[in-house]
Amino acid sequence: MKLNYMQCWNGAMTILRDHKEAILAIAGVFVFLPTLLMAQFVGQPALTGTEDLNAITEAYSAFFKENATAVIVSNLLLSFGGFVIFFTIAPSHSGTVADDLSKALRLFLIFLLANILTGVATFAGFMLLIIPGLYVACRLILVPMIIADQGERNPIEVLKKSWQSTKDNGFSILLLILMIAIIAAITVGVIQMIVGVITGLATSGAGWPFIENLVAAIGGAATQILFTVIIASIYHQLTGQSSKVGEVFD
């Protein structure tokens, strides 16, 4: 089956609409809050914009050494939150948010192992050229959805199923993801710039870091939600699965 962009987008918006309460609750706790706390209390490596590649690498290395625990915990929470959302919007979903949290926790190690294998395969593609790496990543994009919907516990099989499901659609998925990523980045960037200008004018240039971090965290969470429902819609379309919508808060 060839990927239809309009059908994919409409499907993603339907998934978002049908599961919005659960998605927002999960994303608020596991995506938005960790992102905001990291921005507010940890921040980013101090860069002036004039560093060469070696200086940038050293700055990020020093930053990670100083904040390793916070960075690891934050990224694990972000990954887990996104993984739980996949359970909530999976075609086989049946249960409450608490059930989805429990299922995701039981399969989280499988998800991490599958992600590591995906990263290795993608890196191998990047060793050839950028496009092959992106192509491999797009062929394996259904990994979390397959684990959530099918309960597959073998990471190798998960990758095989994603590769099989995305056959003849690697470049179509790549183009779709790139378009959405560019539009999302521009939209979030413009909003952050406007907020920065407003807060700068209101405080004579000092700015309100909390407001700016809040807007950035909202933008990050919204972007992750968007990509999650897009991946789910791709899965629905290429595998012929349909979503079952229930009262997830009962």
Short mmCIF file of the C-alpha atoms (twelve columns), coordinates in Angstrom:
data_MODEL
# 
_entry.id   MODEL 
# 
loop_
_atom_site.group_PDB 
_atom_site.id 
_atom_site.type_symbol 
_atom_site.label_atom_id 
_atom_site.label_alt_id 
_atom_site.label_comp_id 
_atom_site.label_asym_id 
_atom_site.label_seq_id 
_atom_site.Cartn_x 
_atom_site.Cartn_y 
_atom_site.Cartn_z 
_atom_site.pdbx_PDB_model_num 
ATOM 1   C CA . MET A 1   0.000   0.000  0.000  1 
ATOM 2   C CA . LYS A 2   1.312   3.464  -0.911 1 
ATOM 3   C CA . LEU A 3   1.202   6.150  1.723  1 
ATOM 4   C CA . ASN A 4   -1.448  8.811  1.084  1 
ATOM 5   C CA . TYR A 5   -0.437  12.102 2.721  1 
ATOM 6   C CA . MET A 6   -3.911  13.571 2.994  1 
ATOM 7   C CA . GLN A 7   -5.319  10.353 4.427  1 
ATOM 8   C CA . CYS A 8   -2.382  10.167 6.832  1 
ATOM 9   C CA . TRP A 9   -2.871  13.735 8.067  1 
ATOM 10  C CA . ASN A 10  -6.630  13.351 8.434  1 
ATOM 11  C CA . GLY A 11  -6.098  10.087 10.276 1 
ATOM 12  C CA . ALA A 12  -3.615  11.737 12.661 1 
ATOM 13  C CA . MET A 13  -6.048  14.545 13.437 1 
ATOM 14  C CA . THR A 14  -8.822  11.995 14.045 1 
ATOM 15  C CA . ILE A 15  -6.594  10.062 16.446 1 
ATOM 16  C CA . LEU A 16  -5.712  13.284 18.256 1 
ATOM 17  C CA . ARG A 17  -9.349  14.332 18.522 1 
ATOM 18  C CA . ASP A 18  -10.575 10.935 19.699 1 
ATOM 19  C CA . HIS A 19  -7.885  10.528 22.370 1 
ATOM 20  C CA . LYS A 20  -7.137  14.153 23.250 1 
ATOM 21  C CA . GLU A 21  -7.914  13.903 26.985 1 
ATOM 22  C CA . ALA A 22  -5.616  10.935 27.559 1 
ATOM 23  C CA . ILE A 23  -2.894  12.275 25.273 1 
ATOM 24  C CA . LEU A 24  -2.842  15.686 26.957 1 
ATOM 25  C CA . ALA A 25  -2.798  14.151 30.438 1 
ATOM 26  C CA . ILE A 26  0.097   11.818 29.637 1 
ATOM 27  C CA . ALA A 27  2.054   14.416 27.687 1 
ATOM 28  C CA . GLY A 28  1.541   16.983 30.433 1 
ATOM 29  C CA . VAL A 29  3.114   14.769 33.087 1 
ATOM 30  C CA . PHE A 30  5.812   12.947 31.117 1 
ATOM 31  C CA . VAL A 31  6.720   15.367 28.321 1 
ATOM 32  C CA . PHE A 32  5.802   18.951 29.170 1 
ATOM 33  C CA . LEU A 33  6.745   18.948 32.873 1 
ATOM 34  C CA . PRO A 34  10.226  17.330 32.513 1 
ATOM 35  C CA . THR A 35  11.011  19.652 29.595 1 
ATOM 36  C CA . LEU A 36  10.004  22.722 31.602 1 
ATOM 37  C CA . LEU A 37  11.935  21.630 34.691 1 
ATOM 38  C CA . MET A 38  15.051  20.919 32.642 1 
ATOM 39  C CA . ALA A 39  14.872  24.306 30.934 1 
ATOM 40  C CA . GLN A 40  14.193  26.157 34.193 1 
ATOM 41  C CA . PHE A 41  16.675  24.477 36.514 1 
ATOM 42  C CA . VAL A 42  19.327  22.877 34.275 1 
ATOM 43  C CA . GLY A 43  19.362  24.917 31.091 1 
ATOM 44  C CA . GLN A 44  21.597  24.380 28.090 1 
ATOM 45  C CA . PRO A 45  25.383  24.351 27.506 1 
ATOM 46  C CA . ALA A 46  26.834  27.854 27.504 1 
ATOM 47  C CA . LEU A 47  27.725  28.653 23.893 1 
ATOM 48  C CA . THR A 48  28.645  32.009 22.369 1 
ATOM 49  C CA . GLY A 49  27.976  30.950 18.793 1 
ATOM 50  C CA . THR A 50  31.587  31.363 17.716 1 
ATOM 51  C CA . GLU A 51  32.874  27.946 18.815 1 
ATOM 52  C CA . ASP A 52  34.294  25.436 16.393 1 
ATOM 53  C CA . LEU A 53  33.148  21.806 16.368 1 
ATOM 54  C CA . ASN A 54  35.703  20.727 18.975 1 
ATOM 55  C CA . ALA A 55  34.693  23.525 21.356 1 
ATOM 56  C CA . ILE A 56  31.007  22.670 20.942 1 
ATOM 57  C CA . THR A 57  31.729  18.994 21.616 1 
ATOM 58  C CA . GLU A 58  33.690  19.890 24.756 1 
ATOM 59  C CA . ALA A 59  30.908  22.194 25.972 1 
ATOM 60  C CA . TYR A 60  28.258  19.494 25.585 1 
ATOM 61  C CA . SER A 61  30.538  16.887 27.171 1 
ATOM 62  C CA . ALA A 62  31.117  19.125 30.207 1 
ATOM 63  C CA . PHE A 63  27.404  19.910 30.428 1 
ATOM 64  C CA . PHE A 64  26.499  16.225 30.424 1 
ATOM 65  C CA . LYS A 65  29.086  15.394 33.092 1 
ATOM 66  C CA . GLU A 66  27.684  18.099 35.354 1 
ATOM 67  C CA . ASN A 67  24.035  17.195 34.751 1 
ATOM 68  C CA . ALA A 68  24.152  13.505 33.811 1 
ATOM 69  C CA . THR A 69  21.464  12.386 36.252 1 
ATOM 70  C CA . ALA A 70  19.015  15.129 35.273 1 
ATOM 71  C CA . VAL A 71  19.596  14.575 31.552 1 
ATOM 72  C CA . ILE A 72  19.158  10.790 31.776 1 
ATOM 73  C CA . VAL A 73  16.057  10.948 33.972 1 
ATOM 74  C CA . SER A 74  14.485  13.643 31.800 1 
ATOM 75  C CA . ASN A 75  15.088  11.704 28.589 1 
ATOM 76  C CA . LEU A 76  13.761  8.483  30.112 1 
ATOM 77  C CA . LEU A 77  10.586  10.292 31.182 1 
ATOM 78  C CA . LEU A 78  10.170  11.817 27.731 1 
ATOM 79  C CA . SER A 79  10.654  8.423  26.087 1 
ATOM 80  C CA . PHE A 80  8.295   6.709  28.493 1 
ATOM 81  C CA . GLY A 81  5.622   9.379  28.039 1 
ATOM 82  C CA . GLY A 82  5.728   9.048  24.276 1 
ATOM 83  C CA . PHE A 83  5.626   5.256  24.604 1 
ATOM 84  C CA . VAL A 84  2.527   5.387  26.827 1 
ATOM 85  C CA . ILE A 85  0.756   7.566  24.269 1 
ATOM 86  C CA . PHE A 86  1.343   4.876  21.641 1 
ATOM 87  C CA . PHE A 87  -0.517  2.406  23.873 1 
ATOM 88  C CA . THR A 88  -3.384  4.852  24.285 1 
ATOM 89  C CA . ILE A 89  -3.826  5.327  20.532 1 
ATOM 90  C CA . ALA A 90  -3.016  1.740  19.466 1 
ATOM 91  C CA . PRO A 91  -5.792  0.014  17.461 1 
ATOM 92  C CA . SER A 92  -5.842  -2.801 20.022 1 
ATOM 93  C CA . HIS A 93  -6.252  -0.357 22.916 1 
ATOM 94  C CA . SER A 94  -8.732  -1.345 25.569 1 
ATOM 95  C CA . GLY A 95  -8.545  0.003  29.080 1 
ATOM 96  C CA . THR A 96  -7.750  3.093  31.064 1 
ATOM 97  C CA . VAL A 97  -4.726  5.369  31.204 1 
ATOM 98  C CA . ALA A 98  -3.601  3.404  34.254 1 
ATOM 99  C CA . ASP A 99  -3.709  0.216  32.162 1 
ATOM 100 C CA . ASP A 100 -1.649  1.895  29.438 1 
ATOM 101 C CA . LEU A 101 0.929   3.030  32.004 1 
ATOM 102 C CA . SER A 102 1.213   -0.515 33.323 1 
ATOM 103 C CA . LYS A 103 1.552   -2.048 29.850 1 
ATOM 104 C CA . ALA A 104 4.132   0.531  28.806 1 
ATOM 105 C CA . LEU A 105 6.174   -0.050 31.960 1 
ATOM 106 C CA . ARG A 106 6.273   -3.807 31.329 1 
ATOM 107 C CA . LEU A 107 7.477   -3.339 27.740 1 
ATOM 108 C CA . PHE A 108 9.642   -0.262 28.248 1 
ATOM 109 C CA . LEU A 109 12.903  -2.232 28.299 1 
ATOM 110 C CA . ILE A 110 11.951  -3.861 24.992 1 
ATOM 111 C CA . PHE A 111 11.226  -0.398 23.614 1 
ATOM 112 C CA . LEU A 112 14.636  0.887  24.739 1 
ATOM 113 C CA . LEU A 113 16.438  -2.114 23.242 1 
ATOM 114 C CA . ALA A 114 14.550  -1.695 19.972 1 
ATOM 115 C CA . ASN A 115 15.459  2.006  19.957 1 
ATOM 116 C CA . ILE A 116 19.130  1.162  20.478 1 
ATOM 117 C CA . LEU A 117 19.021  -1.259 17.543 1 
ATOM 118 C CA . THR A 118 17.223  1.381  15.485 1 
ATOM 119 C CA . GLY A 119 19.937  3.867  16.378 1 
ATOM 120 C CA . VAL A 120 22.673  1.434  15.348 1 
ATOM 121 C CA . ALA A 121 20.964  0.724  12.024 1 
ATOM 122 C CA . THR A 122 20.393  4.430  11.398 1 
ATOM 123 C CA . PHE A 123 24.011  5.246  12.260 1 
ATOM 124 C CA . ALA A 124 25.151  2.590  9.797  1 
ATOM 125 C CA . GLY A 125 23.037  4.348  7.176  1 
ATOM 126 C CA . PHE A 126 24.562  7.716  8.057  1 
ATOM 127 C CA . MET A 127 28.037  6.204  7.607  1 
ATOM 128 C CA . LEU A 128 27.144  5.866  3.944  1 
ATOM 129 C CA . LEU A 129 25.445  9.244  3.490  1 
ATOM 130 C CA . ILE A 130 22.796  11.385 5.189  1 
ATOM 131 C CA . ILE A 131 19.929  10.209 2.964  1 
ATOM 132 C CA . PRO A 132 20.481  6.466  3.595  1 
ATOM 133 C CA . GLY A 133 20.487  7.141  7.343  1 
ATOM 134 C CA . LEU A 134 17.233  9.072  7.177  1 
ATOM 135 C CA . TYR A 135 15.743  6.383  4.926  1 
ATOM 136 C CA . VAL A 136 16.595  3.634  7.428  1 
ATOM 137 C CA . ALA A 137 15.137  5.704  10.286 1 
ATOM 138 C CA . CYS A 138 11.878  6.115  8.359  1 
ATOM 139 C CA . ARG A 139 11.665  2.414  7.542  1 
ATOM 140 C CA . LEU A 140 11.928  1.709  11.291 1 
ATOM 141 C CA . ILE A 141 9.595   4.498  12.368 1 
ATOM 142 C CA . LEU A 142 6.777   2.100  13.315 1 
ATOM 143 C CA . VAL A 143 8.823   0.329  16.030 1 
ATOM 144 C CA . PRO A 144 7.030   1.860  19.063 1 
ATOM 145 C CA . MET A 145 3.597   1.420  17.499 1 
ATOM 146 C CA . ILE A 146 4.254   -2.246 16.740 1 
ATOM 147 C CA . ILE A 147 5.336   -2.913 20.321 1 
ATOM 148 C CA . ALA A 148 2.315   -1.066 21.709 1 
ATOM 149 C CA . ASP A 149 -0.270  -2.575 19.377 1 
ATOM 150 C CA . GLN A 150 1.058   -6.093 18.903 1 
ATOM 151 C CA . GLY A 151 2.880   -6.605 22.196 1 
ATOM 152 C CA . GLU A 152 5.946   -7.935 20.374 1 
ATOM 153 C CA . ARG A 153 8.722   -8.684 22.882 1 
ATOM 154 C CA . ASN A 154 11.546  -9.539 20.487 1 
ATOM 155 C CA . PRO A 155 13.364  -6.322 19.483 1 
ATOM 156 C CA . ILE A 156 14.721  -7.917 16.308 1 
ATOM 157 C CA . GLU A 157 11.237  -8.984 15.244 1 
ATOM 158 C CA . VAL A 158 9.935   -5.487 15.964 1 
ATOM 159 C CA . LEU A 159 12.471  -4.004 13.560 1 
ATOM 160 C CA . LYS A 160 11.676  -6.656 10.945 1 
ATOM 161 C CA . LYS A 161 7.939   -5.946 11.167 1 
ATOM 162 C CA . SER A 162 8.478   -2.204 10.821 1 
ATOM 163 C CA . TRP A 163 10.762  -2.752 7.830  1 
ATOM 164 C CA . GLN A 164 8.194   -5.023 6.217  1 
ATOM 165 C CA . SER A 165 5.248   -2.695 6.927  1 
ATOM 166 C CA . THR A 166 7.011   0.331  5.400  1 
ATOM 167 C CA . LYS A 167 8.122   -1.498 2.251  1 
ATOM 168 C CA . ASP A 168 8.093   0.788  -0.823 1 
ATOM 169 C CA . ASN A 169 7.206   3.770  1.408  1 
ATOM 170 C CA . GLY A 170 10.569  4.742  2.927  1 
ATOM 171 C CA . PHE A 171 11.055  7.893  0.864  1 
ATOM 172 C CA . SER A 172 7.365   8.815  1.091  1 
ATOM 173 C CA . ILE A 173 7.581   8.677  4.896  1 
ATOM 174 C CA . LEU A 174 10.870  10.614 4.816  1 
ATOM 175 C CA . LEU A 175 9.335   13.434 2.765  1 
ATOM 176 C CA . LEU A 176 6.280   13.600 5.036  1 
ATOM 177 C CA . ILE A 177 8.370   13.695 8.224  1 
ATOM 178 C CA . LEU A 178 10.700  16.352 6.792  1 
ATOM 179 C CA . MET A 179 7.791   18.570 5.753  1 
ATOM 180 C CA . ILE A 180 6.135   18.309 9.166  1 
ATOM 181 C CA . ALA A 181 9.452   18.810 10.986 1 
ATOM 182 C CA . ILE A 182 10.273  21.961 9.015  1 
ATOM 183 C CA . ILE A 183 6.801   23.453 9.457  1 
ATOM 184 C CA . ALA A 184 6.746   22.591 13.175 1 
ATOM 185 C CA . ALA A 185 10.241  24.026 13.725 1 
ATOM 186 C CA . ILE A 186 9.369   27.264 11.947 1 
ATOM 187 C CA . THR A 187 6.051   27.622 13.787 1 
ATOM 188 C CA . VAL A 188 7.534   26.974 17.244 1 
ATOM 189 C CA . GLY A 189 10.536  29.178 16.437 1 
ATOM 190 C CA . VAL A 190 8.362   32.110 15.352 1 
ATOM 191 C CA . ILE A 191 6.163   31.824 18.460 1 
ATOM 192 C CA . GLN A 192 9.234   31.709 20.726 1 
ATOM 193 C CA . MET A 193 10.712  34.725 18.930 1 
ATOM 194 C CA . ILE A 194 7.496   36.722 19.361 1 
ATOM 195 C CA . VAL A 195 7.283   35.813 23.050 1 
ATOM 196 C CA . GLY A 196 10.955  36.720 23.476 1 
ATOM 197 C CA . VAL A 197 10.425  40.123 21.864 1 
ATOM 198 C CA . ILE A 198 7.351   40.822 24.001 1 
ATOM 199 C CA . THR A 199 9.017   39.806 27.265 1 
ATOM 200 C CA . GLY A 200 12.161  41.708 26.293 1 
ATOM 201 C CA . LEU A 201 10.227  44.906 25.629 1 
ATOM 202 C CA . ALA A 202 8.228   44.466 28.844 1 
ATOM 203 C CA . THR A 203 11.359  44.056 30.979 1 
ATOM 204 C CA . SER A 204 13.746  46.429 29.185 1 
ATOM 205 C CA . GLY A 205 15.716  43.555 27.730 1 
ATOM 206 C CA . ALA A 206 15.921  41.350 30.822 1 
ATOM 207 C CA . GLY A 207 13.194  38.957 29.667 1 
ATOM 208 C CA . TRP A 208 11.138  36.472 31.681 1 
ATOM 209 C CA . PRO A 209 13.004  33.153 31.502 1 
ATOM 210 C CA . PHE A 210 10.113  31.211 33.043 1 
ATOM 211 C CA . ILE A 211 7.630   32.442 30.421 1 
ATOM 212 C CA . GLU A 212 10.094  31.729 27.632 1 
ATOM 213 C CA . ASN A 213 10.839  28.262 29.021 1 
ATOM 214 C CA . LEU A 214 7.103   27.618 29.424 1 
ATOM 215 C CA . VAL A 215 6.435   28.455 25.778 1 
ATOM 216 C CA . ALA A 216 9.388   26.304 24.675 1 
ATOM 217 C CA . ALA A 217 8.122   23.359 26.752 1 
ATOM 218 C CA . ILE A 218 4.620   23.688 25.300 1 
ATOM 219 C CA . GLY A 219 6.075   23.801 21.798 1 
ATOM 220 C CA . GLY A 220 8.227   20.733 22.458 1 
ATOM 221 C CA . ALA A 221 5.323   18.750 23.895 1 
ATOM 222 C CA . ALA A 222 3.027   19.746 21.025 1 
ATOM 223 C CA . THR A 223 5.653   18.694 18.482 1 
ATOM 224 C CA . GLN A 224 6.142   15.292 20.131 1 
ATOM 225 C CA . ILE A 225 2.381   14.719 20.249 1 
ATOM 226 C CA . LEU A 226 2.097   15.635 16.570 1 
ATOM 227 C CA . PHE A 227 4.791   13.186 15.505 1 
ATOM 228 C CA . THR A 228 3.296   10.461 17.699 1 
ATOM 229 C CA . VAL A 229 -0.143  10.676 16.081 1 
ATOM 230 C CA . ILE A 230 1.439   10.934 12.620 1 
ATOM 231 C CA . ILE A 231 3.361   7.695  13.245 1 
ATOM 232 C CA . ALA A 232 0.167   6.051  14.503 1 
ATOM 233 C CA . SER A 233 -1.693  7.196  11.381 1 
ATOM 234 C CA . ILE A 234 1.076   5.825  9.143  1 
ATOM 235 C CA . TYR A 235 0.783   2.522  10.997 1 
ATOM 236 C CA . HIS A 236 -2.999  2.448  10.570 1 
ATOM 237 C CA . GLN A 237 -2.747  3.133  6.861  1 
ATOM 238 C CA . LEU A 238 0.107   0.778  5.978  1 
ATOM 239 C CA . THR A 239 -1.080  -2.135 8.116  1 
ATOM 240 C CA . GLY A 240 -4.816  -1.736 7.558  1 
ATOM 241 C CA . GLN A 241 -5.445  -1.458 11.295 1 
ATOM 242 C CA . SER A 242 -8.241  0.714  12.673 1 
ATOM 243 C CA . SER A 243 -8.412  2.522  15.959 1 
ATOM 244 C CA . LYS A 244 -10.830 1.626  18.723 1 
ATOM 245 C CA . VAL A 245 -11.828 4.605  20.795 1 
ATOM 246 C CA . GLY A 246 -13.118 4.062  24.321 1 
ATOM 247 C CA . GLU A 247 -13.575 5.825  27.590 1 
ATOM 248 C CA . VAL A 248 -9.972  5.646  28.743 1 
ATOM 249 C CA . PHE A 249 -10.605 7.415  32.038 1 
ATOM 250 C CA . ASP A 250 -13.292 5.025  33.306 1 
# 
